[in-house]
Amino acid sequence: VNGIEIYSMKIDSKVTSRFAHNVITSRAVNRGNVSKEVFFDVELPKTAFITNFSMTIDGVTYPGTIKEKEAAKKQYEKAVSRGETAGLVKASGRKTEKFTVSVNIKAASKVTFELTYEELLKRQFGKYEMFIKVKPKQLVKDFEIEVDIFEPQVITELEAEGTFITNELQNIIKKTFSGKKGHISFKPTLDQQRTCANCSQSVLDGDFTVKYDVKRTTPDNLQIVNGYFVHFFAPTNLPKLSKNIIFVLDTSGSMHGREMEQTKEAMLKILDDIKEDDFFNFILFDSTISTWKEALIKATPENLDEARKFVQHISAQGMTNLHGGLMRGIDILNAAHEKNLVPKRSASIIIMLTDGQPNVGVSNTQEIEKEVKKAIDGRYTLYNLGFGSGVDYGFLERMALENKGLARRIYPDSDAALQLQGFYDEVSNPMLIDVELNYPENEISDLTTNSFKHFYDGSEIVVAGRFVDSNQNHLSVDVRGEGADNALSYTTQQDAEQTAQAFQEQQYIFGEYIERLWAYLTIEQLLEKRITATGEEKENLTAQALALSLKYKFVTPLTSMVVTKPEENDNEEGIADKPTEGIDI
């Protein structure tokens, strides 16, 4: 394109015990006879941290360096004032952010770009999923995706698919797995990349997704390497807990039209999925608060039919009394538990959907947060879904995190109903409540979160930690949780030798993977805790997350990667920052 030919693009992923290390290498040459600007842009998952970047031009390498964000900013304010820097990372799409760097190269010169990022793959609906954005924008002579997976628990299934994959391309995906190893490669020729026989357009444009799962002969798996451990907990074959679910829906005027129709469509589908042992209710808030029923009711076929009629008649008008809607929901759950209307062993969940900001009743968001936290008092989980761009996402996220839940954006696109339904599916099958994984306090110095309100079917709980004595090679853990029929309680043990044996046949492993997994998880959780923290506590969390980000070279919201370019680019600098979701870090 424009005299610049990308002649090689390789995406190499190595996954070791759910921890993915991805390297994207792109090589280009200037076929023209004057200097040209070459662009390298990559979309990576929002959940990943960039760890490295370099450019090599005519044999000289220009590395990126990771610095504290503030220091990087001050250092380059001068360059910014001269118009010489560029922000290198932008949020782009629902699940991705885009890393872009450009450099001028002379005629006939070659450049190699290399970007590395890491992430912990989460288990959802019974599978780990890794997606790779593929978008070379031109035909590439040597294009290849290669994924190597090593799982000590043994791989039971492995699949790879692409949104752009045609029947012909499907046959090029090579996929093998046996025992602990899995391998995927995708290497289309130039002709196979074309949109049609003589076209110069590339068909490679979309997501390439790898999904897999591992064998679970025991409810959990412990691994110990070099003074660090990771504990994966995902019991199978547990009876499902019944759930008590309250839908708190914004029916103010701004929801009128498509948003309301999509919400109703999603609710009708969700009603098809509610199980007969579940209890549920609807609360609508606009200028006033209205409830479908005065109390939680059982999801019998008759009650579900009545609920469908109710949903079909919901209309949107008025203002937004969000506080009143949530408090009514909490009151109804409290009453249900106090009067023993719901099973003792059951999961209580509030799902709130709003597209705006509170403006009636209590409208100060800090006050709402305080009152909701006090009212819920750790007993129920609150999930906040923010519809569209008019929401105060920071407020929704803080409030959900303070009540053991999470916030999620719902994008106002044609598939909004599917997004809502997809979220419900994630939380619709609680198997355990109040899960605690307890480790000997005197042996562990830095532990990630180890208590969880709910364990959902098809997901996985991950805890990692650092031993006080880095030579320690044995660990025993007490696991407890409340199941549908009885309490779950057992002790699990592991020593480093067992882990080493499990890894014997593993050549391509990067040795410190558990340490990096621990650092990744710790940073992720510290950043999450910062969202709800204030004052000195927030400063401490920031300092810890920053120190780890710098030590392990992760581009997080507290660090920046500074990319220096060669002199003929006027020593231009670029800064790569991690975008944040609606909250100013």
C-alpha positions as CSV (number, residue, x, y, z in Angstrom):
1,V,0.0,0.0,0.0
2,N,1.5,3.4,-1.0
3,G,4.8,1.7,-1.7
4,I,5.0,0.1,1.7
5,E,4.8,-3.7,1.7
6,I,4.1,-5.6,4.9
7,Y,5.8,-8.8,3.9
8,S,5.6,-10.7,7.2
9,M,3.2,-10.8,10.1
10,K,3.4,-13.4,12.8
11,I,1.2,-13.7,15.9
12,D,2.7,-16.1,18.4
13,S,0.8,-17.0,21.5
14,K,2.1,-19.3,24.3
15,V,-0.4,-20.2,27.0
16,T,0.8,-21.8,30.2
17,S,-1.8,-22.6,32.8
18,R,-4.3,-20.0,31.5
19,F,-1.6,-17.3,31.3
20,A,-1.1,-16.1,27.7
21,H,2.1,-14.4,26.4
22,N,1.5,-13.0,22.9
23,V,4.1,-11.6,20.5
24,I,3.1,-9.8,17.3
25,T,5.9,-9.3,14.8
26,S,5.4,-7.3,11.7
27,R,8.0,-6.7,9.0
28,A,7.7,-4.0,6.3
29,V,9.8,-2.7,3.5
30,N,9.6,0.7,1.7
31,R,9.4,-0.3,-2.0
32,G,9.2,3.4,-3.1
33,N,12.1,5.7,-4.0
34,V,11.4,8.3,-1.3
35,S,11.0,8.1,2.5
36,K,7.6,6.9,3.6
37,E,5.6,6.6,6.8
38,V,4.9,3.1,7.9
39,F,2.1,2.3,10.3
40,F,1.9,-0.6,12.8
41,D,-1.4,-0.9,14.4
42,V,-2.7,-3.8,16.5
43,E,-5.9,-4.3,18.4
44,L,-5.5,-6.1,21.6
45,P,-7.9,-7.2,24.4
46,K,-8.7,-4.6,27.0
47,T,-8.0,-7.2,29.6
48,A,-4.4,-7.5,28.5
49,F,-1.3,-5.5,29.6
50,I,1.3,-4.6,27.0
51,T,4.8,-5.6,28.3
52,N,7.1,-4.7,25.5
53,F,7.5,-3.0,22.2
54,S,10.4,-2.4,19.9
55,M,11.1,-1.1,16.4
56,T,14.1,-2.3,14.4
57,I,15.1,-0.1,11.4
58,D,18.0,-1.2,9.2
59,G,19.5,-3.3,12.1
60,V,19.1,-0.6,14.8
61,T,16.6,-1.4,17.6
62,Y,14.6,1.3,19.3
63,P,13.0,-0.2,22.4
64,G,10.0,1.1,24.3
65,T,10.6,1.9,28.0
66,I,8.0,1.6,30.7
67,K,7.8,4.5,33.2
68,E,5.5,6.0,35.7
69,K,2.7,7.8,33.9
70,E,3.3,11.1,35.5
71,A,7.1,11.0,34.9
72,A,6.5,10.1,31.3
73,K,3.9,12.9,30.9
74,K,6.2,15.6,32.3
75,Q,9.2,14.4,30.3
76,Y,7.2,14.7,27.1
77,E,5.1,17.8,27.7
78,K,7.8,19.8,25.9
79,A,7.6,17.5,22.9
80,V,3.8,17.6,23.0
81,S,3.9,21.4,22.9
82,R,6.0,21.0,19.7
83,G,3.3,18.7,18.3
84,E,5.8,15.8,18.2
85,T,4.2,13.1,20.2
86,A,1.3,10.9,19.7
87,G,-0.9,8.9,22.1
88,L,-0.3,5.3,20.9
89,V,-3.2,3.5,22.5
90,K,-6.9,4.2,22.1
91,A,-10.0,2.3,23.1
92,S,-11.4,0.8,20.0
93,G,-14.5,-1.3,20.1
94,R,-16.2,-3.2,22.9
95,K,-13.4,-5.6,23.8
96,T,-10.3,-4.1,22.3
97,E,-7.9,-1.2,22.4
98,K,-5.7,-0.2,19.5
99,F,-1.9,0.3,19.7
100,T,-0.6,2.4,16.8
101,V,2.8,3.6,16.0
102,S,4.2,5.1,12.8
103,V,7.7,5.8,11.7
104,N,9.4,7.3,8.6
105,I,11.7,4.9,6.8
106,K,14.0,5.6,3.8
107,A,13.5,4.2,0.4
108,A,14.4,0.4,0.3
109,S,14.7,0.4,4.1
110,K,13.1,-2.3,6.3
111,V,11.4,-2.1,9.6
112,T,10.4,-4.8,12.2
113,F,7.8,-4.0,14.8
114,E,7.4,-6.3,17.8
115,L,4.7,-5.9,20.4
116,T,4.3,-8.2,23.4
117,Y,1.2,-8.4,25.7
118,E,0.1,-10.8,28.4
119,E,-3.2,-11.7,30.0
120,L,-4.8,-14.3,32.2
121,L,-7.5,-16.2,30.2
122,K,-10.8,-16.3,32.1
123,R,-13.1,-19.3,32.1
124,Q,-16.6,-18.6,31.0
125,F,-19.4,-21.1,30.0
126,G,-17.0,-24.0,30.6
127,K,-14.2,-22.7,28.3
128,Y,-11.1,-20.5,28.3
129,E,-11.2,-18.0,25.5
130,M,-8.5,-16.1,23.8
131,F,-9.2,-13.8,20.9
132,I,-6.7,-12.3,18.5
133,K,-7.8,-9.4,16.3
134,V,-6.6,-10.0,12.7
135,K,-6.5,-7.0,10.4
136,P,-3.4,-6.7,8.3
137,K,-5.2,-4.3,5.8
138,Q,-3.2,-5.7,2.9
139,L,-2.1,-9.1,1.5
140,V,0.9,-10.4,3.5
141,K,3.3,-12.9,1.9
142,D,4.2,-14.6,5.1
143,F,1.2,-14.4,7.5
144,E,0.9,-16.8,10.4
145,I,-0.9,-17.3,13.7
146,E,0.6,-19.9,16.0
147,V,-0.7,-20.8,19.4
148,D,0.9,-23.3,21.8
149,I,-1.0,-24.3,24.9
150,F,0.4,-26.1,27.9
151,E,-1.9,-27.2,30.7
152,P,-0.7,-29.5,33.4
153,Q,-4.3,-30.7,34.0
154,V,-4.5,-32.1,30.4
155,I,-6.5,-30.5,27.6
156,T,-9.9,-32.0,26.9
157,E,-11.1,-29.8,24.0
158,L,-9.6,-27.2,21.7
159,E,-11.3,-25.2,19.0
160,A,-10.3,-22.3,16.8
161,E,-12.6,-20.2,14.7
162,G,-12.5,-16.8,13.0
163,T,-15.3,-14.4,12.1
164,F,-13.7,-14.1,8.6
165,I,-13.1,-17.8,8.1
166,T,-14.7,-19.2,4.9
167,N,-15.1,-22.9,4.2
168,E,-11.9,-22.9,2.3
169,L,-10.0,-21.1,5.1
170,Q,-11.5,-23.5,7.7
171,N,-9.3,-26.3,6.3
172,I,-6.1,-24.3,6.8
173,I,-6.6,-24.0,10.5
174,K,-4.4,-26.8,11.9
175,K,-5.4,-28.0,15.3
176,T,-3.9,-30.8,17.4
177,F,-4.0,-31.6,21.1
178,S,-3.0,-34.5,23.2
179,G,-2.3,-34.7,26.9
180,K,-1.0,-31.5,28.3
181,K,-0.2,-29.8,24.9
182,G,-2.3,-28.1,22.3
183,H,-1.2,-26.5,19.1
184,I,-3.0,-24.3,16.6
185,S,-1.6,-22.8,13.4
186,F,-3.2,-20.7,10.7
187,K,-1.0,-19.9,7.7
188,P,-3.0,-18.8,4.6
189,T,-1.1,-18.2,1.3
190,L,-1.3,-14.9,-0.6
191,D,-4.0,-16.4,-2.8
192,Q,-6.0,-17.7,0.1
193,Q,-6.0,-14.2,1.7
194,R,-7.6,-12.6,-1.4
195,T,-11.3,-11.6,-1.2
196,C,-11.6,-13.0,-4.8
197,A,-9.3,-14.6,-7.4
198,N,-7.5,-11.4,-8.7
199,C,-8.4,-9.0,-5.9
200,S,-5.8,-7.2,-3.9
201,Q,-8.2,-6.9,-0.9
202,S,-7.5,-9.1,2.1
203,V,-10.2,-11.4,3.6
204,L,-8.4,-11.3,6.9
205,D,-10.4,-8.9,8.9
206,G,-12.0,-9.9,12.2
207,D,-11.5,-12.0,15.4
208,F,-9.6,-15.3,15.5
209,T,-10.8,-17.1,18.6
210,V,-9.2,-20.0,20.5
211,K,-11.3,-21.8,23.1
212,Y,-10.3,-24.8,25.3
213,D,-10.9,-26.5,28.5
214,V,-9.0,-28.9,30.9
215,K,-9.7,-32.1,32.7
216,R,-11.0,-31.8,36.2
217,T,-10.6,-35.0,38.2
218,T,-10.5,-32.9,41.4
219,P,-12.3,-29.6,42.1
220,D,-9.1,-27.7,42.1
221,N,-5.5,-27.6,40.9
222,L,-2.5,-26.1,42.8
223,Q,0.8,-25.3,41.1
224,I,4.0,-24.2,42.9
225,V,7.0,-22.7,41.1
226,N,10.0,-20.6,42.3
227,G,8.4,-19.3,45.5
228,Y,5.0,-18.5,44.0
229,F,1.8,-20.5,43.7
230,V,-1.5,-20.4,41.8
231,H,-4.7,-22.2,42.8
232,F,-7.4,-22.8,40.2
233,F,-10.8,-23.8,41.7
234,A,-13.6,-25.0,39.4
235,P,-15.6,-27.9,40.9
236,T,-17.9,-29.7,38.5
237,N,-21.1,-31.7,39.0
238,L,-22.4,-29.6,41.8
239,P,-26.2,-29.3,42.1
240,K,-27.4,-25.8,41.1
241,L,-28.4,-23.4,43.8
242,S,-31.7,-21.7,43.5
243,K,-31.5,-17.9,43.1
244,N,-33.5,-14.9,44.2
245,I,-33.2,-12.3,41.5
246,I,-34.6,-8.8,41.4
247,F,-34.5,-6.9,38.1
248,V,-34.4,-3.1,38.8
249,L,-35.2,-1.4,35.5
250,D,-34.9,2.2,34.5
251,T,-38.2,3.2,32.7
252,S,-37.5,7.0,32.6
253,G,-38.3,8.9,29.4
254,S,-34.8,8.6,27.9
255,M,-35.3,4.8,27.7
256,H,-38.3,5.4,25.3
257,G,-38.1,3.8,21.9
258,R,-35.4,1.3,20.9
259,E,-33.8,1.0,24.3
260,M,-37.0,0.0,26.0
261,E,-37.9,-2.4,23.2
262,Q,-34.5,-4.1,23.4
263,T,-34.8,-4.3,27.2
264,K,-38.2,-5.9,27.0
265,E,-37.0,-8.4,24.3
266,A,-34.1,-9.4,26.6
267,M,-36.3,-9.7,29.7
268,L,-38.8,-12.0,27.8
269,K,-35.8,-14.2,26.8
270,I,-34.5,-14.2,30.3
271,L,-37.9,-15.3,31.6
272,D,-37.7,-18.3,29.4
273,D,-34.4,-19.2,31.2
274,I,-35.5,-18.7,34.8
275,K,-35.7,-22.0,36.6
276,E,-38.7,-23.2,38.6
277,D,-36.8,-23.2,41.9
278,D,-35.9,-19.5,41.4
279,F,-37.7,-16.6,43.0
280,F,-37.9,-13.2,41.2
281,N,-39.5,-9.8,40.9
282,F,-39.4,-6.6,38.8
283,I,-39.0,-3.1,40.0
284,L,-39.4,-0.1,37.6
285,F,-38.1,3.3,38.4
286,D,-38.8,6.6,36.7
287,S,-40.1,9.6,38.6
288,T,-41.8,7.1,40.9
289,I,-41.2,3.5,41.9
290,S,-43.5,0.6,40.9
291,T,-43.1,-3.1,41.7
292,W,-44.6,-6.0,39.8
293,K,-45.3,-7.9,43.0
294,E,-45.0,-6.8,46.6
295,A,-42.7,-9.8,47.4
296,L,-40.4,-12.2,45.7
297,I,-42.4,-14.9,44.0
298,K,-41.6,-18.4,42.8
299,A,-40.9,-18.9,39.1
300,T,-43.9,-21.3,38.4
301,P,-45.1,-21.5,34.8
302,E,-48.2,-19.5,35.8
303,N,-46.2,-16.7,37.4
304,L,-43.8,-16.6,34.5
305,D,-46.7,-16.2,32.1
306,E,-48.0,-13.3,34.2
307,A,-44.5,-11.8,34.2
308,R,-44.3,-11.9,30.4
309,K,-47.6,-9.9,30.2
310,F,-46.2,-7.4,32.7
311,V,-43.0,-7.0,30.7
312,Q,-44.8,-6.5,27.4
313,H,-46.7,-3.5,28.9
314,I,-43.8,-1.7,30.4
315,S,-43.5,1.9,28.9
316,A,-40.9,4.6,29.5
317,Q,-41.6,8.1,30.8
318,G,-40.5,10.6,33.5
319,M,-37.3,11.2,35.4
320,T,-34.8,8.8,37.1
321,N,-35.2,7.9,40.8
322,L,-32.5,5.3,40.7
323,H,-31.9,5.4,44.5
324,G,-35.6,4.6,45.2
325,G,-35.6,1.7,42.7
326,L,-32.5,0.1,44.3
327,M,-33.7,0.6,47.9
328,R,-37.1,-1.0,47.1
329,G,-35.3,-4.0,45.6
330,I,-33.1,-4.4,48.7
331,D,-36.2,-4.1,51.0
332,I,-37.9,-6.9,49.1
333,L,-34.9,-9.2,49.4
334,N,-34.6,-8.4,53.1
335,A,-38.2,-9.2,53.7
336,A,-37.9,-12.5,51.7
337,H,-35.0,-13.6,53.9
338,E,-36.5,-12.5,57.2
339,K,-39.8,-14.2,56.6
340,N,-38.0,-17.4,55.2
341,L,-39.9,-17.0,51.9
342,V,-36.8,-18.2,50.0
343,P,-34.5,-21.2,50.6
344,K,-31.8,-20.7,53.2
345,R,-29.2,-21.9,50.8
346,S,-29.8,-19.6,47.8
347,A,-28.0,-16.8,45.9
348,S,-29.5,-13.4,46.1
349,I,-28.8,-11.1,43.1
350,I,-29.9,-7.6,42.0
351,I,-29.5,-6.7,38.4
352,M,-30.0,-3.0,37.7
353,L,-30.2,-1.5,34.2
354,T,-30.1,2.2,33.6
355,D,-29.3,4.6,30.7
356,G,-29.0,7.8,32.7
357,Q,-28.1,9.5,35.9
358,P,-30.2,9.9,39.0
359,N,-32.2,13.2,39.1
360,V,-35.1,12.5,41.4
361,G,-35.2,11.6,45.1
362,V,-31.6,11.1,46.3
363,S,-29.6,12.2,43.4
364,N,-26.1,12.7,44.9
365,T,-24.2,9.6,43.7
366,Q,-21.9,9.5,46.8
367,E,-24.9,9.4,49.1
368,I,-26.6,6.7,47.0
369,E,-23.4,4.6,47.1
370,K,-23.2,4.9,50.9
371,E,-26.9,4.1,51.5
372,V,-26.9,1.1,49.1
373,K,-23.8,-0.4,50.6
374,K,-25.2,0.0,54.1
375,A,-28.5,-1.5,53.1
376,I,-27.0,-4.5,51.2
377,D,-24.5,-5.1,54.0
378,G,-22.6,-7.7,52.1
379,R,-25.6,-10.1,51.8
380,Y,-26.5,-9.7,48.1
381,T,-24.6,-9.2,44.9
382,L,-25.3,-6.1,42.8
383,Y,-24.7,-6.0,39.1
384,N,-25.1,-2.7,37.3
385,L,-25.7,-2.5,33.6
386,G,-25.1,0.9,32.0
387,F,-27.0,1.3,28.7
388,G,-25.4,3.8,26.2
389,S,-23.1,6.7,26.8
390,G,-25.4,8.9,29.1
391,V,-24.6,6.9,32.2
392,D,-22.1,7.8,35.0
393,Y,-20.2,4.6,34.5
394,G,-17.7,5.4,37.3
395,F,-20.6,5.6,39.8
396,L,-22.2,2.3,38.5
397,E,-18.9,0.6,38.7
398,R,-18.0,1.8,42.2
399,M,-21.4,0.8,43.6
400,A,-21.3,-2.6,42.0
401,L,-17.8,-3.3,43.3
402,E,-18.7,-2.2,46.8
403,N,-21.4,-4.8,46.7
404,K,-19.4,-7.8,45.4
405,G,-20.7,-7.4,41.8
406,L,-19.5,-5.7,38.7
407,A,-20.6,-3.2,36.2
408,R,-20.9,-3.8,32.5
409,R,-21.5,-1.4,29.6
410,I,-24.4,-2.3,27.2
411,Y,-23.7,-0.8,23.8
412,P,-26.7,0.8,22.1
413,D,-26.4,-1.3,19.0
414,S,-28.8,-3.7,17.3
415,D,-27.6,-6.6,19.5
416,A,-28.3,-4.8,22.8
417,A,-30.9,-7.4,23.8
418,L,-28.3,-10.2,23.2
419,Q,-25.8,-8.3,25.3
420,L,-28.3,-8.2,28.2
421,Q,-29.2,-11.8,27.8
422,G,-25.5,-12.8,27.6
423,F,-24.8,-11.0,30.9
424,Y,-27.7,-12.8,32.6
425,D,-26.4,-16.2,31.3
426,E,-23.0,-15.5,33.0
427,V,-24.7,-15.2,36.4
428,S,-27.7,-17.4,36.0
429,N,-26.2,-20.6,37.4
430,P,-24.7,-20.0,40.9
431,M,-23.3,-23.3,42.3
432,L,-21.8,-22.1,45.6
433,I,-22.1,-19.0,47.8
434,D,-19.5,-17.6,50.3
435,V,-16.5,-19.4,48.9
436,E,-13.3,-19.1,51.0
437,L,-9.9,-20.4,50.1
438,N,-7.7,-20.2,53.3
439,Y,-4.0,-20.5,53.2
440,P,-1.6,-20.7,56.2
441,E,-1.1,-17.0,57.0
442,N,2.4,-17.3,58.3
443,E,3.6,-18.9,55.0
444,I,2.1,-16.5,52.5
445,S,3.2,-12.9,52.2
446,D,1.1,-11.5,49.2
447,L,-2.2,-13.2,48.4
448,T,-4.7,-12.2,45.8
449,T,-8.4,-12.1,46.7
450,N,-9.4,-15.3,48.3
451,S,-13.1,-15.0,49.3
452,F,-15.9,-14.9,46.7
453,K,-19.6,-14.3,47.1
454,H,-20.6,-16.6,44.3
455,F,-19.1,-19.3,42.2
456,Y,-20.9,-19.6,38.9
457,D,-21.2,-22.8,36.8
458,G,-18.6,-22.9,34.0
459,S,-16.4,-20.2,35.5
460,E,-13.2,-20.6,37.6
461,I,-11.8,-18.9,40.7
462,V,-8.1,-18.1,40.6
463,V,-6.0,-17.3,43.6
464,A,-2.2,-16.7,43.5
465,G,0.3,-15.8,46.1
466,R,3.9,-15.5,47.1
467,F,5.6,-17.5,49.8
468,V,7.4,-15.9,52.7
469,D,10.2,-18.3,52.2
470,S,10.9,-18.6,48.4
471,N,12.3,-22.1,48.9
472,Q,9.0,-23.4,50.3
473,N,7.8,-26.2,48.2
474,H,4.6,-27.4,49.9
475,L,1.2,-25.9,50.5
476,S,-2.1,-27.0,52.0
477,V,-5.3,-25.1,51.5
478,D,-8.7,-25.2,53.3
479,V,-11.5,-24.7,50.9
480,R,-15.1,-23.9,52.0
481,G,-18.3,-22.8,50.4
482,E,-22.1,-23.2,50.8
483,G,-23.7,-25.5,48.2
484,A,-27.3,-26.2,47.4
485,D,-27.6,-29.2,49.7
486,N,-24.7,-28.8,52.1
487,A,-21.5,-27.1,52.9
488,L,-18.5,-27.9,50.9
489,S,-15.3,-28.2,53.0
490,Y,-12.0,-30.0,52.2
491,T,-8.3,-29.6,52.3
492,T,-6.1,-29.8,49.3
493,Q,-2.3,-30.1,49.2
494,Q,0.5,-29.8,46.7
495,D,4.3,-29.7,46.5
496,A,6.7,-28.2,44.0
497,E,7.9,-31.6,42.9
498,Q,4.5,-32.6,41.7
499,T,4.3,-29.3,39.7
500,A,7.8,-29.9,38.3
501,Q,6.8,-33.4,37.2
502,A,3.7,-32.0,35.5
503,F,5.9,-29.6,33.6
504,Q,8.7,-32.0,32.6
505,E,7.9,-32.3,29.0
506,Q,7.4,-28.6,28.5
507,Q,10.1,-26.9,26.5
508,Y,8.6,-23.6,25.6
509,I,7.4,-22.6,29.0
510,F,8.6,-19.2,30.3
511,G,9.8,-20.2,33.8
512,E,8.4,-17.2,35.8
513,Y,4.9,-17.6,34.5
514,I,3.3,-18.1,37.9
515,E,5.1,-15.1,39.3
516,R,3.9,-13.0,36.3
517,L,0.4,-14.4,36.7
518,W,0.5,-13.4,40.3
519,A,1.7,-9.9,39.4
520,Y,-1.0,-9.5,36.7
521,L,-3.8,-10.7,39.0
522,T,-2.5,-8.5,41.9
523,I,-2.3,-5.4,39.8
524,E,-5.8,-6.0,38.3
525,Q,-7.2,-6.4,41.8
526,L,-5.4,-3.4,43.3
527,L,-6.6,-1.2,40.4
528,E,-10.2,-2.5,41.1
529,K,-9.9,-1.7,44.8
530,R,-8.6,1.8,44.0
531,I,-12.0,2.5,42.3
532,T,-13.8,2.5,45.6
533,A,-11.0,3.6,47.9
534,T,-10.3,7.2,49.1
535,G,-7.5,9.1,50.8
536,E,-4.6,7.3,52.2
537,E,-5.9,3.9,51.3
538,K,-6.2,4.9,47.7
539,E,-2.6,6.3,47.8
540,N,-1.3,3.0,49.2
541,L,-3.1,0.9,46.6
542,T,-1.8,3.2,43.9
543,A,1.8,2.9,45.2
544,Q,1.6,-0.9,45.3
545,A,0.1,-1.2,41.8
546,L,2.6,1.2,40.4
547,A,5.6,-0.6,42.0
548,L,4.4,-3.9,40.5
549,S,3.6,-2.4,37.1
550,L,7.2,-1.0,36.9
551,K,8.8,-4.1,38.3
552,Y,7.1,-6.5,35.9
553,K,7.0,-4.0,33.0
554,F,3.2,-3.9,32.5
555,V,1.5,-0.9,30.8
556,T,-1.3,-0.4,33.2
557,P,-3.4,2.8,33.9
558,L,-0.5,3.9,36.2
559,T,2.4,3.5,33.7
560,S,3.2,4.6,30.2
561,M,5.4,3.1,27.5
562,V,7.6,5.6,25.9
563,V,8.6,4.9,22.3
564,T,11.6,6.7,20.9
565,K,11.9,7.1,17.1
566,P,15.1,7.5,15.1
567,E,16.6,11.0,14.4
568,E,15.2,11.4,11.0
569,N,11.8,11.5,12.7
570,D,13.1,14.6,14.6
571,N,13.5,12.4,17.7
572,E,9.8,12.2,17.9
573,E,8.4,10.5,21.0
574,G,5.2,8.5,21.4
575,I,3.5,7.5,24.7
576,A,1.4,4.4,25.1
577,D,-1.1,4.6,27.9
578,K,-3.7,2.1,28.9
579,P,-7.2,3.5,28.3
580,T,-9.6,3.2,31.3
581,E,-13.3,2.5,31.2
582,G,-15.0,5.8,32.1
583,I,-12.9,6.4,35.2
584,D,-10.1,8.9,35.4
585,I,-7.2,7.1,37.1
